[in-house]
Amino acid sequence: MTTAQPSMPAEWAPHERTWMAFPPPNGTFGEPDSPALAAARRSWARVANTIAAYEPVTMVAGAGQGATAAALLRPDVDVLEIPLDDAWMRDIGPSFVHEDSAHTGLAAVDWAFNGWGGQGWAGWARDDRVAATVAGLAGYPVRRSALTMEGGGFQVDGEGTVLLTETVQLDPGRNPGWTREQVEAEIHARLGTTTAIWLPRGLTRDYQAYGTRGHVDLVACFLRPGVVAVHTQTDPAHPDFTVCREIADILRSSTDAGGRRLRVVELLAPEESFDPGGEPVDYSYVNHYLANDVLVLGAFGDPRDAAAAEVLGRAFPGRAVEFVDARGIFAHGGGIHCITQQQPAARRRGAPPCD
């Protein structure tokens, strides 16, 4: 029996629920009962509680940690215990796709996961099984891919276009020996896309400790088919100043699956471009999350928070824009998009957010 051609809907399509993972004690978040771990858990809980006002949320927690999670969460957030190594559900969870022409059924793509390219600080024996476990809990079949990839490493427009990063999908630590053509063929087969747009790299800090080596969801995201938001660093002293200009130029010259030349919307980076230790920050408004009727936007206590909310509010009229302080999430190597994973509605109930 063969399955129908899959199709991954854009993030703005209606959701059945959001999946998240509760930070476990580890080298990233801190030891059990440490202030660092407690702070991370509060940050994750704030995101979950914000989303839960708009759509169902399931938080998976490690063995014996469900009660701790529930104490921080709204009572309507479901808490389930499963084995975990880390808490970046975007990367360890499944990528849900429609699998029939009527969009009434879902399947879960289970990418191979090896700790963002086999990085020495990461553990992944349990996390590589999370996608299949979540799919089973959701009640949908699993489609295992041989490609090592994370959900933060690609973005789709829901109409056949996917954004990729050379330092992720072609990383020899992830996919040794794979050619660009082989990567594209596997991604198109799993997601139903037809056109891949490759960016050369991600943000500078993403190549430091606890980075992903270039996830695209810090750099660029679709606002609708044919329109893409791009992280724009305005400080010439910041190493991403040149990186962002190059990425924007590539996207402006790119054509999507529908034959449209992409229109670029610049999302200015926060004015705070270096941390107190002099390291460049990667705070990014691109790394937001779209749930039903809401856009959850990272706040950084920065004058540009409000400007980002205005730009994204115009892109998604009719959605509330809810701020959640994301500094405690970025401190561990990611943002709001990185800790969430959407389960689309099995039956399509809407259209893109704007014309």
C-alpha positions, 0 to 999 in steps of 0.5 A: 500500500502506498501513501499519498503525496504529503504536504506540510502546511505553513505554520499559520494554518489551523492547529490541533495543538502545540507540543513542547518539552519541559527542560530536564536537568542536564548540562544545558539547563543545570543540575536538579534543584539548581536556580538555572534549571528552575529559571529555564522551566519558568521561561518554558512555562510562560510560553506554554501558558500563553499559547494555551489561552488560544489552543491546546498544549501538551507538555512532555516531561521526563520521568518523575518530572510531570508534577513539577511541570504541572505546578508551573502550567495552566490546568488545561495544559496536558502533561505527559511523561516520556524519556527526554534528553533536552527540551527543544521540541522544534528539533526533536519532535515530528514534522506533521504533514497532510497525507491525502488530497482532502487534508483529513489525515496527518502523518509525522515525519521523524527525521534522524536526530544526532544532537545537532551534528553530534556535538560533544555537549549533547545527548540524543539517545532518548531525543531521537525517539521523541518524534515517534513517541509524540506521533503515537500519542497524537495517534498518527503514523510515523514516516522515518527519514534517513536524513538527519535534520531538525525542525528549526533547520527548515521553513515552509510556505505551505505552497511548495517552497522550503528554506534550507541552510547549507551548514545544517543539511550539508553538515558532515556531522549530520549527513556525511556524503549527502549531496545537495540534490539528495537532500532536496529529493528527500525533503521534497518527498517528505514535505511535499515541497518542490523548490528549495532555497538555500541560504549559506549560513545562519547567525554567528552565535549559532556556531558557538557553544550550544548552537545549532550550526545555522538554523534558518528559524533565527534568520528567515521565515515566511509571512505568506507565500511569496513574502519572507521576513529576514533578521536584519542586524543594523550594528556594523560592528556586529558580525551578523551585519554582513551575514544578514545583508547577504541573506537578504540579497539572496532571498530578494533574488530567489523565486518560489515554487509558484514562480514569484520573486520573493519580497523581503520584509526586514525585521530589525534586530534588537538594539542590544547587539552585544552581551555584557561579556562582549559576545554578539547576541542572536536575539531574533524576532524572526524566531516567533511562533504562530498559534491559532489566532495569536503570534507569540513574540519574543521580547528582550526589554528592547526599544525595538520590541514594539516595532517588531510587534507592529511589523508582524501584526500587519503581516498577520491581521486579526491575530493577537500579538503576545509578548513573552520574555525570551531572554531566558530561552536564548540564554540556552541557545534558542528561542520561542520557535525552537521550543514549540512544534505545531500539530496542524488540524487534520482538516484544513479550515482556513487560508493564509493570513493575508492576500 
